[in-house]
Amino acid sequence: MRVGQRVSWTYGGKATSGKIVSLKGEGLHTVKGPSGGTVKRRGTKDNPVYLIKSDSTGNSVLKTRSDLRPARS
């Protein structure tokens, strides 16, 4: 996975997609959710965290490598 790559993941039983904005890497990372809450993801060396801009909502989301797959063109 690389910055600028389009990826997809499953959320609420539905496939959704977005573009990787940055690699956050290992450790605990947070982002403000659309309702004002804080979303946290913990990354590891083998399963880093990525910051993604969702295509459907425009919101920033955090996902680990294991949550993602390349999006279909």
mmCIF file of the N, C-alpha and C atoms, coordinates in Angstrom:
data_MODEL
# 
_entry.id   MODEL 
# 
loop_
_atom_site.group_PDB 
_atom_site.id 
_atom_site.type_symbol 
_atom_site.label_atom_id 
_atom_site.label_alt_id 
_atom_site.label_comp_id 
_atom_site.label_asym_id 
_atom_site.label_entity_id 
_atom_site.label_seq_id 
_atom_site.pdbx_PDB_ins_code 
_atom_site.Cartn_x 
_atom_site.Cartn_y 
_atom_site.Cartn_z 
_atom_site.occupancy 
_atom_site.B_iso_or_equiv 
_atom_site.pdbx_formal_charge 
_atom_site.auth_seq_id 
_atom_site.auth_comp_id 
_atom_site.auth_asym_id 
_atom_site.auth_atom_id 
_atom_site.pdbx_PDB_model_num 
ATOM 1   N N  . MET A 1 1  ? 0.844   -1.175 0.000   1.00 0.00 ? 1  MET A N  1 
ATOM 2   C CA . MET A 1 1  ? 0.000   0.000  0.000   1.00 0.00 ? 1  MET A CA 1 
ATOM 3   C C  . MET A 1 1  ? 0.894   1.245  0.000   1.00 0.00 ? 1  MET A C  1 
ATOM 4   N N  . ARG A 1 2  ? 0.455   2.263  -0.714  1.00 0.00 ? 2  ARG A N  1 
ATOM 5   C CA . ARG A 1 2  ? 1.265   3.485  -0.803  1.00 0.00 ? 2  ARG A CA 1 
ATOM 6   C C  . ARG A 1 2  ? 0.358   4.718  -0.804  1.00 0.00 ? 2  ARG A C  1 
ATOM 7   N N  . VAL A 1 3  ? 0.917   5.853  -0.445  1.00 0.00 ? 3  VAL A N  1 
ATOM 8   C CA . VAL A 1 3  ? 0.187   7.124  -0.450  1.00 0.00 ? 3  VAL A CA 1 
ATOM 9   C C  . VAL A 1 3  ? -0.312  7.394  -1.871  1.00 0.00 ? 3  VAL A C  1 
ATOM 10  N N  . GLY A 1 4  ? -1.574  7.801  -1.971  1.00 0.00 ? 4  GLY A N  1 
ATOM 11  C CA . GLY A 1 4  ? -2.198  8.086  -3.261  1.00 0.00 ? 4  GLY A CA 1 
ATOM 12  C C  . GLY A 1 4  ? -2.947  6.902  -3.845  1.00 0.00 ? 4  GLY A C  1 
ATOM 13  N N  . GLN A 1 5  ? -2.719  5.708  -3.295  1.00 0.00 ? 5  GLN A N  1 
ATOM 14  C CA . GLN A 1 5  ? -3.380  4.511  -3.808  1.00 0.00 ? 5  GLN A CA 1 
ATOM 15  C C  . GLN A 1 5  ? -4.842  4.473  -3.389  1.00 0.00 ? 5  GLN A C  1 
ATOM 16  N N  . ARG A 1 6  ? -5.702  3.999  -4.292  1.00 0.00 ? 6  ARG A N  1 
ATOM 17  C CA . ARG A 1 6  ? -7.120  3.817  -3.987  1.00 0.00 ? 6  ARG A CA 1 
ATOM 18  C C  . ARG A 1 6  ? -7.281  2.451  -3.339  1.00 0.00 ? 6  ARG A C  1 
ATOM 19  N N  . VAL A 1 7  ? -8.009  2.420  -2.230  1.00 0.00 ? 7  VAL A N  1 
ATOM 20  C CA . VAL A 1 7  ? -8.215  1.190  -1.469  1.00 0.00 ? 7  VAL A CA 1 
ATOM 21  C C  . VAL A 1 7  ? -9.688  1.036  -1.125  1.00 0.00 ? 7  VAL A C  1 
ATOM 22  N N  . SER A 1 8  ? -10.062 -0.167 -0.727  1.00 0.00 ? 8  SER A N  1 
ATOM 23  C CA . SER A 1 8  ? -11.433 -0.410 -0.278  1.00 0.00 ? 8  SER A CA 1 
ATOM 24  C C  . SER A 1 8  ? -11.399 -1.221 1.001   1.00 0.00 ? 8  SER A C  1 
ATOM 25  N N  . TRP A 1 9  ? -12.517 -1.181 1.736   1.00 0.00 ? 9  TRP A N  1 
ATOM 26  C CA . TRP A 1 9  ? -12.670 -1.911 2.985   1.00 0.00 ? 9  TRP A CA 1 
ATOM 27  C C  . TRP A 1 9  ? -14.156 -2.104 3.225   1.00 0.00 ? 9  TRP A C  1 
ATOM 28  N N  . THR A 1 10 ? -14.483 -2.939 4.179   1.00 0.00 ? 10 THR A N  1 
ATOM 29  C CA . THR A 1 10 ? -15.879 -3.198 4.512   1.00 0.00 ? 10 THR A CA 1 
ATOM 30  C C  . THR A 1 10 ? -16.235 -2.432 5.781   1.00 0.00 ? 10 THR A C  1 
ATOM 31  N N  . TYR A 1 11 ? -17.355 -1.716 5.731   1.00 0.00 ? 11 TYR A N  1 
ATOM 32  C CA . TYR A 1 11 ? -17.844 -0.957 6.886   1.00 0.00 ? 11 TYR A CA 1 
ATOM 33  C C  . TYR A 1 11 ? -19.347 -1.151 6.962   1.00 0.00 ? 11 TYR A C  1 
ATOM 34  N N  . GLY A 1 12 ? -19.823 -1.658 8.078   1.00 0.00 ? 12 GLY A N  1 
ATOM 35  C CA . GLY A 1 12 ? -21.255 -1.881 8.245   1.00 0.00 ? 12 GLY A CA 1 
ATOM 36  C C  . GLY A 1 12 ? -21.819 -2.865 7.237   1.00 0.00 ? 12 GLY A C  1 
ATOM 37  N N  . GLY A 1 13 ? -20.989 -3.833 6.836   1.00 0.00 ? 13 GLY A N  1 
ATOM 38  C CA . GLY A 1 13 ? -21.433 -4.838 5.888   1.00 0.00 ? 13 GLY A CA 1 
ATOM 39  C C  . GLY A 1 13 ? -21.405 -4.404 4.438   1.00 0.00 ? 13 GLY A C  1 
ATOM 40  N N  . LYS A 1 14 ? -20.968 -3.171 4.177   1.00 0.00 ? 14 LYS A N  1 
ATOM 41  C CA . LYS A 1 14 ? -20.903 -2.654 2.811   1.00 0.00 ? 14 LYS A CA 1 
ATOM 42  C C  . LYS A 1 14 ? -19.463 -2.326 2.436   1.00 0.00 ? 14 LYS A C  1 
ATOM 43  N N  . ALA A 1 15 ? -19.147 -2.502 1.171   1.00 0.00 ? 15 ALA A N  1 
ATOM 44  C CA . ALA A 1 15 ? -17.824 -2.124 0.670   1.00 0.00 ? 15 ALA A CA 1 
ATOM 45  C C  . ALA A 1 15 ? -17.792 -0.617 0.467   1.00 0.00 ? 15 ALA A C  1 
ATOM 46  N N  . THR A 1 16 ? -16.726 0.002  0.891   1.00 0.00 ? 16 THR A N  1 
ATOM 47  C CA . THR A 1 16 ? -16.527 1.433  0.677   1.00 0.00 ? 16 THR A CA 1 
ATOM 48  C C  . THR A 1 16 ? -15.087 1.645  0.236   1.00 0.00 ? 16 THR A C  1 
ATOM 49  N N  . SER A 1 17 ? -14.779 2.832  -0.253  1.00 0.00 ? 17 SER A N  1 
ATOM 50  C CA . SER A 1 17 ? -13.442 3.056  -0.801  1.00 0.00 ? 17 SER A CA 1 
ATOM 51  C C  . SER A 1 17 ? -12.954 4.469  -0.495  1.00 0.00 ? 17 SER A C  1 
ATOM 52  N N  . GLY A 1 18 ? -11.681 4.668  -0.750  1.00 0.00 ? 18 GLY A N  1 
ATOM 53  C CA . GLY A 1 18 ? -11.065 5.971  -0.536  1.00 0.00 ? 18 GLY A CA 1 
ATOM 54  C C  . GLY A 1 18 ? -9.635  5.965  -1.025  1.00 0.00 ? 18 GLY A C  1 
ATOM 55  N N  . LYS A 1 19 ? -8.935  7.045  -0.720  1.00 0.00 ? 19 LYS A N  1 
ATOM 56  C CA . LYS A 1 19 ? -7.554  7.201  -1.154  1.00 0.00 ? 19 LYS A CA 1 
ATOM 57  C C  . LYS A 1 19 ? -6.655  7.376  0.067   1.00 0.00 ? 19 LYS A C  1 
ATOM 58  N N  . ILE A 1 20 ? -5.521  6.676  0.062   1.00 0.00 ? 20 ILE A N  1 
ATOM 59  C CA . ILE A 1 20 ? -4.569  6.793  1.162   1.00 0.00 ? 20 ILE A CA 1 
ATOM 60  C C  . ILE A 1 20 ? -3.941  8.182  1.130   1.00 0.00 ? 20 ILE A C  1 
ATOM 61  N N  . VAL A 1 21 ? -4.049  8.892  2.253   1.00 0.00 ? 21 VAL A N  1 
ATOM 62  C CA . VAL A 1 21 ? -3.489  10.234 2.390   1.00 0.00 ? 21 VAL A CA 1 
ATOM 63  C C  . VAL A 1 21 ? -2.090  10.157 2.991   1.00 0.00 ? 21 VAL A C  1 
ATOM 64  N N  . SER A 1 22 ? -1.917  9.300  4.005   1.00 0.00 ? 22 SER A N  1 
ATOM 65  C CA . SER A 1 22 ? -0.598  9.158  4.621   1.00 0.00 ? 22 SER A CA 1 
ATOM 66  C C  . SER A 1 22 ? -0.474  7.831  5.359   1.00 0.00 ? 22 SER A C  1 
ATOM 67  N N  . LEU A 1 23 ? 0.752   7.409  5.541   1.00 0.00 ? 23 LEU A N  1 
ATOM 68  C CA . LEU A 1 23 ? 1.075   6.236  6.336   1.00 0.00 ? 23 LEU A CA 1 
ATOM 69  C C  . LEU A 1 23 ? 1.389   6.720  7.739   1.00 0.00 ? 23 LEU A C  1 
ATOM 70  N N  . LYS A 1 24 ? 0.629   6.262  8.711   1.00 0.00 ? 24 LYS A N  1 
ATOM 71  C CA . LYS A 1 24 ? 0.864   6.657  10.101  1.00 0.00 ? 24 LYS A CA 1 
ATOM 72  C C  . LYS A 1 24 ? 1.822   5.704  10.796  1.00 0.00 ? 24 LYS A C  1 
ATOM 73  N N  . GLY A 1 25 ? 1.831   4.428  10.378  1.00 0.00 ? 25 GLY A N  1 
ATOM 74  C CA . GLY A 1 25 ? 2.797   3.472  10.899  1.00 0.00 ? 25 GLY A CA 1 
ATOM 75  C C  . GLY A 1 25 ? 2.400   2.808  12.198  1.00 0.00 ? 25 GLY A C  1 
ATOM 76  N N  . GLU A 1 26 ? 3.419   2.560  13.033  1.00 0.00 ? 26 GLU A N  1 
ATOM 77  C CA . GLU A 1 26 ? 3.233   1.844  14.288  1.00 0.00 ? 26 GLU A CA 1 
ATOM 78  C C  . GLU A 1 26 ? 2.708   2.767  15.381  1.00 0.00 ? 26 GLU A C  1 
ATOM 79  N N  . GLY A 1 27 ? 2.167   2.155  16.439  1.00 0.00 ? 27 GLY A N  1 
ATOM 80  C CA . GLY A 1 27 ? 1.716   2.909  17.594  1.00 0.00 ? 27 GLY A CA 1 
ATOM 81  C C  . GLY A 1 27 ? 0.254   3.287  17.511  1.00 0.00 ? 27 GLY A C  1 
ATOM 82  N N  . LEU A 1 28 ? -0.196  4.058  18.495  1.00 0.00 ? 28 LEU A N  1 
ATOM 83  C CA . LEU A 1 28 ? -1.590  4.477  18.595  1.00 0.00 ? 28 LEU A CA 1 
ATOM 84  C C  . LEU A 1 28 ? -1.792  5.794  17.844  1.00 0.00 ? 28 LEU A C  1 
ATOM 85  N N  . HIS A 1 29 ? -2.803  5.821  16.989  1.00 0.00 ? 29 HIS A N  1 
ATOM 86  C CA . HIS A 1 29 ? -3.108  7.022  16.200  1.00 0.00 ? 29 HIS A CA 1 
ATOM 87  C C  . HIS A 1 29 ? -4.581  7.349  16.370  1.00 0.00 ? 29 HIS A C  1 
ATOM 88  N N  . THR A 1 30 ? -4.900  8.645  16.332  1.00 0.00 ? 30 THR A N  1 
ATOM 89  C CA . THR A 1 30 ? -6.281  9.090  16.515  1.00 0.00 ? 30 THR A CA 1 
ATOM 90  C C  . THR A 1 30 ? -6.679  10.083 15.427  1.00 0.00 ? 30 THR A C  1 
ATOM 91  N N  . VAL A 1 31 ? -7.981  10.149 15.188  1.00 0.00 ? 31 VAL A N  1 
ATOM 92  C CA . VAL A 1 31 ? -8.555  11.124 14.260  1.00 0.00 ? 31 VAL A CA 1 
ATOM 93  C C  . VAL A 1 31 ? -9.948  11.448 14.788  1.00 0.00 ? 31 VAL A C  1 
ATOM 94  N N  . LYS A 1 32 ? -10.394 12.671 14.587  1.00 0.00 ? 32 LYS A N  1 
ATOM 95  C CA . LYS A 1 32 ? -11.748 13.061 14.994  1.00 0.00 ? 32 LYS A CA 1 
ATOM 96  C C  . LYS A 1 32 ? -12.755 12.484 14.006  1.00 0.00 ? 32 LYS A C  1 
ATOM 97  N N  . GLY A 1 33 ? -13.775 11.843 14.533  1.00 0.00 ? 33 GLY A N  1 
ATOM 98  C CA . GLY A 1 33 ? -14.842 11.297 13.711  1.00 0.00 ? 33 GLY A CA 1 
ATOM 99  C C  . GLY A 1 33 ? -15.824 12.384 13.319  1.00 0.00 ? 33 GLY A C  1 
ATOM 100 N N  . PRO A 1 34 ? -16.743 12.090 12.401  1.00 0.00 ? 34 PRO A N  1 
ATOM 101 C CA . PRO A 1 34 ? -17.704 13.088 11.924  1.00 0.00 ? 34 PRO A CA 1 
ATOM 102 C C  . PRO A 1 34 ? -18.646 13.593 13.007  1.00 0.00 ? 34 PRO A C  1 
ATOM 103 N N  . SER A 1 35 ? -18.869 12.788 14.049  1.00 0.00 ? 35 SER A N  1 
ATOM 104 C CA . SER A 1 35 ? -19.766 13.217 15.122  1.00 0.00 ? 35 SER A CA 1 
ATOM 105 C C  . SER A 1 35 ? -19.013 13.906 16.254  1.00 0.00 ? 35 SER A C  1 
ATOM 106 N N  . GLY A 1 36 ? -17.688 14.085 16.069  1.00 0.00 ? 36 GLY A N  1 
ATOM 107 C CA . GLY A 1 36 ? -16.889 14.778 17.068  1.00 0.00 ? 36 GLY A CA 1 
ATOM 108 C C  . GLY A 1 36 ? -16.147 13.854 18.013  1.00 0.00 ? 36 GLY A C  1 
ATOM 109 N N  . GLY A 1 37 ? -16.423 12.568 17.948  1.00 0.00 ? 37 GLY A N  1 
ATOM 110 C CA . GLY A 1 37 ? -15.720 11.598 18.785  1.00 0.00 ? 37 GLY A CA 1 
ATOM 111 C C  . GLY A 1 37 ? -14.330 11.307 18.245  1.00 0.00 ? 37 GLY A C  1 
ATOM 112 N N  . THR A 1 38 ? -13.556 10.605 19.029  1.00 0.00 ? 38 THR A N  1 
ATOM 113 C CA . THR A 1 38 ? -12.206 10.250 18.618  1.00 0.00 ? 38 THR A CA 1 
ATOM 114 C C  . THR A 1 38 ? -12.161 8.782  18.199  1.00 0.00 ? 38 THR A C  1 
ATOM 115 N N  . VAL A 1 39 ? -11.594 8.533  17.033  1.00 0.00 ? 39 VAL A N  1 
ATOM 116 C CA . VAL A 1 39 ? -11.405 7.176  16.532  1.00 0.00 ? 39 VAL A CA 1 
ATOM 117 C C  . VAL A 1 39 ? -9.941  6.828  16.710  1.00 0.00 ? 39 VAL A C  1 
ATOM 118 N N  . LYS A 1 40 ? -9.665  5.644  17.267  1.00 0.00 ? 40 LYS A N  1 
ATOM 119 C CA . LYS A 1 40 ? -8.292  5.223  17.530  1.00 0.00 ? 40 LYS A CA 1 
ATOM 120 C C  . LYS A 1 40 ? -7.982  3.932  16.791  1.00 0.00 ? 40 LYS A C  1 
ATOM 121 N N  . ARG A 1 41 ? -6.753  3.814  16.314  1.00 0.00 ? 41 ARG A N  1 
ATOM 122 C CA . ARG A 1 41 ? -6.251  2.587  15.716  1.00 0.00 ? 41 ARG A CA 1 
ATOM 123 C C  . ARG A 1 41 ? -4.810  2.407  16.179  1.00 0.00 ? 41 ARG A C  1 
ATOM 124 N N  . ARG A 1 42 ? -4.470  1.164  16.491  1.00 0.00 ? 42 ARG A N  1 
ATOM 125 C CA . ARG A 1 42 ? -3.099  0.849  16.900  1.00 0.00 ? 42 ARG A CA 1 
ATOM 126 C C  . ARG A 1 42 ? -2.444  0.037  15.791  1.00 0.00 ? 42 ARG A C  1 
ATOM 127 N N  . GLY A 1 43 ? -1.317  0.543  15.310  1.00 0.00 ? 43 GLY A N  1 
ATOM 128 C CA . GLY A 1 43 ? -0.577  -0.133 14.262  1.00 0.00 ? 43 GLY A CA 1 
ATOM 129 C C  . GLY A 1 43 ? 0.637   -0.860 14.804  1.00 0.00 ? 43 GLY A C  1 
ATOM 130 N N  . THR A 1 44 ? 1.092   -1.829 14.041  1.00 0.00 ? 44 THR A N  1 
ATOM 131 C CA . THR A 1 44 ? 2.310   -2.568 14.357  1.00 0.00 ? 44 THR A CA 1 
ATOM 132 C C  . THR A 1 44 ? 3.229   -2.517 13.143  1.00 0.00 ? 44 THR A C  1 
ATOM 133 N N  . LYS A 1 45 ? 4.425   -3.054 13.300  1.00 0.00 ? 45 LYS A N  1 
ATOM 134 C CA . LYS A 1 45 ? 5.371   -3.083 12.181  1.00 0.00 ? 45 LYS A CA 1 
ATOM 135 C C  . LYS A 1 45 ? 4.775   -3.835 10.985  1.00 0.00 ? 45 LYS A C  1 
ATOM 136 N N  . ASP A 1 46 ? 4.097   -4.950 11.259  1.00 0.00 ? 46 ASP A N  1 
ATOM 137 C CA . ASP A 1 46 ? 3.530   -5.773 10.203  1.00 0.00 ? 46 ASP A CA 1 
ATOM 138 C C  . ASP A 1 46 ? 2.120   -5.356 9.787   1.00 0.00 ? 46 ASP A C  1 
ATOM 139 N N  . ASN A 1 47 ? 1.484   -4.496 10.555  1.00 0.00 ? 47 ASN A N  1 
ATOM 140 C CA . ASN A 1 47 ? 0.110   -4.073 10.280  1.00 0.00 ? 47 ASN A CA 1 
ATOM 141 C C  . ASN A 1 47 ? -0.032  -2.577 10.609  1.00 0.00 ? 47 ASN A C  1 
ATOM 142 N N  . PRO A 1 48 ? 0.615   -1.705 9.806   1.00 0.00 ? 48 PRO A N  1 
ATOM 143 C CA . PRO A 1 48 ? 0.606   -0.269 10.107  1.00 0.00 ? 48 PRO A CA 1 
ATOM 144 C C  . PRO A 1 48 ? -0.759  0.382  9.879   1.00 0.00 ? 48 PRO A C  1 
ATOM 145 N N  . VAL A 1 49 ? -0.902  1.589  10.409  1.00 0.00 ? 49 VAL A N  1 
ATOM 146 C CA . VAL A 1 49 ? -2.127  2.373  10.268  1.00 0.00 ? 49 VAL A CA 1 
ATOM 147 C C  . VAL A 1 49 ? -1.973  3.355  9.104   1.00 0.00 ? 49 VAL A C  1 
ATOM 148 N N  . TYR A 1 50 ? -3.057  3.493  8.332   1.00 0.00 ? 50 TYR A N  1 
ATOM 149 C CA . TYR A 1 50 ? -3.109  4.440  7.218   1.00 0.00 ? 50 TYR A CA 1 
ATOM 150 C C  . TYR A 1 50 ? -4.223  5.445  7.462   1.00 0.00 ? 50 TYR A C  1 
ATOM 151 N N  . LEU A 1 51 ? -3.981  6.698  7.074   1.00 0.00 ? 51 LEU A N  1 
ATOM 152 C CA . LEU A 1 51 ? -5.011  7.736  7.078   1.00 0.00 ? 51 LEU A CA 1 
ATOM 153 C C  . LEU A 1 51 ? -5.587  7.776  5.665   1.00 0.00 ? 51 LEU A C  1 
ATOM 154 N N  . ILE A 1 52 ? -6.901  7.652  5.565   1.00 0.00 ? 52 ILE A N  1 
ATOM 155 C CA . ILE A 1 52 ? -7.579  7.556  4.279   1.00 0.00 ? 52 ILE A CA 1 
ATOM 156 C C  . ILE A 1 52 ? -8.701  8.582  4.214   1.00 0.00 ? 52 ILE A C  1 
ATOM 157 N N  . LYS A 1 53 ? -8.905  9.167  3.040   1.00 0.00 ? 53 LYS A N  1 
ATOM 158 C CA . LYS A 1 53 ? -10.046 10.045 2.815   1.00 0.00 ? 53 LYS A CA 1 
ATOM 159 C C  . LYS A 1 53 ? -11.125 9.221  2.123   1.00 0.00 ? 53 LYS A C  1 
ATOM 160 N N  . SER A 1 54 ? -12.266 9.085  2.778   1.00 0.00 ? 54 SER A N  1 
ATOM 161 C CA . SER A 1 54 ? -13.370 8.274  2.261   1.00 0.00 ? 54 SER A CA 1 
ATOM 162 C C  . SER A 1 54 ? -14.006 8.927  1.035   1.00 0.00 ? 54 SER A C  1 
ATOM 163 N N  . ASP A 1 55 ? -14.240 8.126  -0.001  1.00 0.00 ? 55 ASP A N  1 
ATOM 164 C CA . ASP A 1 55 ? -14.916 8.636  -1.200  1.00 0.00 ? 55 ASP A CA 1 
ATOM 165 C C  . ASP A 1 55 ? -16.377 8.981  -0.911  1.00 0.00 ? 55 ASP A C  1 
ATOM 166 N N  . SER A 1 56 ? -17.040 8.180  -0.091  1.00 0.00 ? 56 SER A N  1 
ATOM 167 C CA . SER A 1 56 ? -18.479 8.364  0.115   1.00 0.00 ? 56 SER A CA 1 
ATOM 168 C C  . SER A 1 56 ? -18.818 9.540  1.021   1.00 0.00 ? 56 SER A C  1 
ATOM 169 N N  . THR A 1 57 ? -17.961 9.818  2.025   1.00 0.00 ? 57 THR A N  1 
ATOM 170 C CA . THR A 1 57 ? -18.285 10.886 2.977   1.00 0.00 ? 57 THR A CA 1 
ATOM 171 C C  . THR A 1 57 ? -17.312 12.051 2.952   1.00 0.00 ? 57 THR A C  1 
ATOM 172 N N  . GLY A 1 58 ? -16.108 11.826 2.433   1.00 0.00 ? 58 GLY A N  1 
ATOM 173 C CA . GLY A 1 58 ? -15.077 12.853 2.469   1.00 0.00 ? 58 GLY A CA 1 
ATOM 174 C C  . GLY A 1 58 ? -14.372 12.939 3.814   1.00 0.00 ? 58 GLY A C  1 
ATOM 175 N N  . ASN A 1 59 ? -14.787 12.096 4.761   1.00 0.00 ? 59 ASN A N  1 
ATOM 176 C CA . ASN A 1 59 ? -14.189 12.100 6.093   1.00 0.00 ? 59 ASN A CA 1 
ATOM 177 C C  . ASN A 1 59 ? -12.847 11.381 6.100   1.00 0.00 ? 59 ASN A C  1 
ATOM 178 N N  . SER A 1 60 ? -12.011 11.746 7.054   1.00 0.00 ? 60 SER A N  1 
ATOM 179 C CA . SER A 1 60 ? -10.744 11.050 7.277   1.00 0.00 ? 60 SER A CA 1 
ATOM 180 C C  . SER A 1 60 ? -11.009 9.841  8.145   1.00 0.00 ? 60 SER A C  1 
ATOM 181 N N  . VAL A 1 61 ? -10.451 8.702  7.743   1.00 0.00 ? 61 VAL A N  1 
ATOM 182 C CA . VAL A 1 61 ? -10.610 7.466  8.502   1.00 0.00 ? 61 VAL A CA 1 
ATOM 183 C C  . VAL A 1 61 ? -9.250  6.822  8.710   1.00 0.00 ? 61 VAL A C  1 
ATOM 184 N N  . LEU A 1 62 ? -9.114  6.086  9.798   1.00 0.00 ? 62 LEU A N  1 
ATOM 185 C CA . LEU A 1 62 ? -7.905  5.326  10.082  1.00 0.00 ? 62 LEU A CA 1 
ATOM 186 C C  . LEU A 1 62 ? -8.204  3.853  9.864   1.00 0.00 ? 62 LEU A C  1 
ATOM 187 N N  . LYS A 1 63 ? -7.349  3.184  9.135   1.00 0.00 ? 63 LYS A N  1 
ATOM 188 C CA . LYS A 1 63 ? -7.495  1.747  8.891   1.00 0.00 ? 63 LYS A CA 1 
ATOM 189 C C  . LYS A 1 63 ? -6.125  1.092  8.981   1.00 0.00 ? 63 LYS A C  1 
ATOM 190 N N  . THR A 1 64 ? -6.117  -0.137 9.481   1.00 0.00 ? 64 THR A N  1 
ATOM 191 C CA . THR A 1 64 ? -4.869  -0.899 9.488   1.00 0.00 ? 64 THR A CA 1 
ATOM 192 C C  . THR A 1 64 ? -4.729  -1.616 8.154   1.00 0.00 ? 64 THR A C  1 
ATOM 193 N N  . ARG A 1 65 ? -3.512  -2.015 7.841   1.00 0.00 ? 65 ARG A N  1 
ATOM 194 C CA . ARG A 1 65 ? -3.218  -2.686 6.569   1.00 0.00 ? 65 ARG A CA 1 
ATOM 195 C C  . ARG A 1 65 ? -4.124  -3.899 6.366   1.00 0.00 ? 65 ARG A C  1 
ATOM 196 N N  . SER A 1 66 ? -4.390  -4.641 7.428   1.00 0.00 ? 66 SER A N  1 
ATOM 197 C CA . SER A 1 66 ? -5.208  -5.852 7.307   1.00 0.00 ? 66 SER A CA 1 
ATOM 198 C C  . SER A 1 66 ? -6.667  -5.544 6.972   1.00 0.00 ? 66 SER A C  1 
ATOM 199 N N  . ASP A 1 67 ? -7.121  -4.304 7.193   1.00 0.00 ? 67 ASP A N  1 
ATOM 200 C CA . ASP A 1 67 ? -8.496  -3.898 6.845   1.00 0.00 ? 67 ASP A CA 1 
ATOM 201 C C  . ASP A 1 67 ? -8.655  -3.570 5.371   1.00 0.00 ? 67 ASP A C  1 
ATOM 202 N N  . LEU A 1 68 ? -7.540  -3.338 4.675   1.00 0.00 ? 68 LEU A N  1 
ATOM 203 C CA . LEU A 1 68 ? -7.574  -2.771 3.331   1.00 0.00 ? 68 LEU A CA 1 
ATOM 204 C C  . LEU A 1 68 ? -7.263  -3.774 2.236   1.00 0.00 ? 68 LEU A C  1 
ATOM 205 N N  . ARG A 1 69 ? -7.797  -3.455 1.048   1.00 0.00 ? 69 ARG A N  1 
ATOM 206 C CA . ARG A 1 69 ? -7.422  -4.177 -0.149  1.00 0.00 ? 69 ARG A CA 1 
ATOM 207 C C  . ARG A 1 69 ? -7.411  -3.163 -1.303  1.00 0.00 ? 69 ARG A C  1 
ATOM 208 N N  . PRO A 1 70 ? -6.643  -3.411 -2.358  1.00 0.00 ? 70 PRO A N  1 
ATOM 209 C CA . PRO A 1 70 ? -6.638  -2.466 -3.471  1.00 0.00 ? 70 PRO A CA 1 
ATOM 210 C C  . PRO A 1 70 ? -8.039  -2.331 -4.059  1.00 0.00 ? 70 PRO A C  1 
ATOM 211 N N  . ALA A 1 71 ? -8.427  -1.106 -4.385  1.00 0.00 ? 71 ALA A N  1 
ATOM 212 C CA . ALA A 1 71 ? -9.746  -0.863 -4.972  1.00 0.00 ? 71 ALA A CA 1 
ATOM 213 C C  . ALA A 1 71 ? -9.728  -1.245 -6.443  1.00 0.00 ? 71 ALA A C  1 
ATOM 214 N N  . ARG A 1 72 ? -10.867 -1.703 -6.894  1.00 0.00 ? 72 ARG A N  1 
ATOM 215 C CA . ARG A 1 72 ? -10.993 -1.994 -8.327  1.00 0.00 ? 72 ARG A CA 1 
ATOM 216 C C  . ARG A 1 72 ? -11.065 -0.696 -9.099  1.00 0.00 ? 72 ARG A C  1 
ATOM 217 N N  . SER A 1 73 ? -10.491 -0.688 -10.260 1.00 0.00 ? 73 SER A N  1 
ATOM 218 C CA . SER A 1 73 ? -10.488 0.525  -11.097 1.00 0.00 ? 73 SER A CA 1 
ATOM 219 C C  . SER A 1 73 ? -11.812 0.791  -11.728 1.00 0.00 ? 73 SER A C  1 
# 
